[in-house]
Amino acid sequence: MAEIKPTLARGKPRGMESTHLGSRAAREFIEAEAIDIFTTMTNGGCTFQQALAAIFMSGMNAAHTVKEKP
């Protein structure tokens, strides 16, 4: 698997918050998950917009799950 290079955002998108992802390993894990979801969606015939929505919804679901745990 190719090395995942660091991503750098310039500011935050309007209406969105930014967060520190922790360690490099944690960031690389999250990026790899997003790439896997994108690949699965596009190979399944979904549009680019649908693939991005799936990545977003996956992140929302993960955040909701973490928030519920004590």
HELIX and SHEET records of a PDB file:
HELIX    1   1 ARG A   24  ASN A   43  1                                  20    
HELIX    2   2 PHE A   48  GLU A   68  1                                  21    
END                                                                             
